[in-house]
Amino acid sequence: IEQCDRFTTVLVVRKSPEVPDPLVEVLTDAGLNVLGPVDTARAALVIAAQAAPDLALVAPELSGRRDGAELARCLQDTWGVPAVILPGA
């Protein structure tokens, strides 16, 4: 959060997107454009292709076939989007 000025658009990917997330509120309050949250790697990749986020915040466990680490690698390799795996998310 201290380095928010480096980013304008952040993609949030976690297993339960329907549950309110204080992280999304903090990011929005910091003036960032928040994409998501979404719960699958597939949805995250579609958003990354369309919206070009500056950063992805990814939970280790996701719905669907891929886990957070695989999604993080794919976001970086395919779209150049750095990803942070959120501990305990």
C-alpha positions as CSV (number, residue, x, y, z in Angstrom):
1,I,0.0,0.0,0.0
2,E,2.9,2.3,0.7
3,Q,3.9,2.1,-3.0
4,C,0.4,2.7,-4.4
5,D,1.6,5.7,-6.3
6,R,3.5,3.3,-8.7
7,F,0.2,1.7,-9.8
8,T,-3.1,3.0,-11.1
9,T,-5.0,-0.2,-11.8
10,V,-4.9,-3.3,-9.6
11,L,-6.5,-6.7,-10.3
12,V,-7.7,-8.6,-7.2
13,V,-8.2,-12.4,-7.5
14,R,-9.4,-14.4,-4.6
15,K,-11.6,-17.5,-4.0
16,S,-14.7,-15.8,-2.6
17,P,-15.3,-12.5,-4.5
18,E,-18.8,-12.1,-3.1
19,V,-17.6,-11.6,0.4
20,P,-16.7,-8.0,1.3
21,D,-13.0,-7.4,1.1
22,P,-11.3,-4.7,3.3
23,L,-8.3,-4.9,0.9
24,V,-10.5,-3.6,-2.0
25,E,-11.7,-0.8,0.2
26,V,-8.2,0.2,1.1
27,L,-7.1,0.2,-2.5
28,T,-10.1,2.2,-3.6
29,D,-9.6,4.7,-0.8
30,A,-5.9,5.1,-2.0
31,G,-7.3,6.2,-5.3
32,L,-6.6,3.0,-7.3
33,N,-8.8,1.6,-10.0
34,V,-9.7,-1.9,-8.7
35,L,-10.6,-4.7,-11.1
36,G,-12.5,-7.5,-9.5
37,P,-12.3,-9.3,-7.3
38,V,-12.7,-12.4,-9.4
39,D,-12.3,-16.0,-8.3
40,T,-10.7,-17.8,-11.2
41,A,-7.6,-17.6,-13.2
42,R,-9.6,-17.6,-16.4
43,A,-11.6,-14.5,-15.4
44,A,-8.4,-12.8,-14.3
45,L,-6.7,-13.5,-17.6
46,V,-9.7,-12.1,-19.6
47,I,-9.6,-9.0,-17.5
48,A,-5.8,-8.6,-17.9
49,A,-6.2,-8.9,-21.7
50,Q,-8.8,-6.2,-21.8
51,A,-7.8,-3.8,-19.0
52,A,-4.0,-4.1,-18.7
53,P,-3.7,-3.8,-14.9
54,D,-0.4,-2.6,-13.4
55,L,-0.5,-5.1,-10.6
56,A,-2.4,-8.3,-9.6
57,L,-3.0,-9.3,-6.0
58,V,-3.7,-13.0,-6.0
59,A,-4.8,-15.4,-3.3
60,P,-2.9,-18.7,-3.2
61,E,-6.1,-20.8,-3.6
62,L,-8.6,-20.0,-6.4
63,S,-11.8,-21.5,-7.8
64,G,-11.2,-23.4,-10.9
65,R,-8.2,-25.5,-12.1
66,R,-5.3,-23.1,-11.6
67,D,-3.9,-21.9,-8.3
68,G,-2.6,-18.5,-7.5
69,A,1.0,-19.3,-8.2
70,E,0.2,-20.5,-11.7
71,L,-1.9,-17.5,-12.4
72,A,0.8,-15.2,-11.2
73,R,3.3,-16.8,-13.6
74,C,0.9,-16.6,-16.5
75,L,0.0,-12.9,-15.8
76,Q,3.7,-12.0,-15.8
77,D,4.7,-14.2,-18.8
78,T,1.8,-13.3,-21.0
79,W,0.9,-9.7,-20.1
80,G,3.9,-8.4,-18.1
81,V,1.6,-7.9,-15.1
82,P,3.5,-8.4,-11.8
83,A,1.6,-10.4,-9.2
84,V,1.8,-10.6,-5.5
85,I,0.6,-13.7,-3.8
86,L,-1.4,-12.6,-0.7
87,P,-0.6,-14.7,2.4
88,G,-3.6,-16.0,4.2
89,A,-6.1,-14.7,1.6
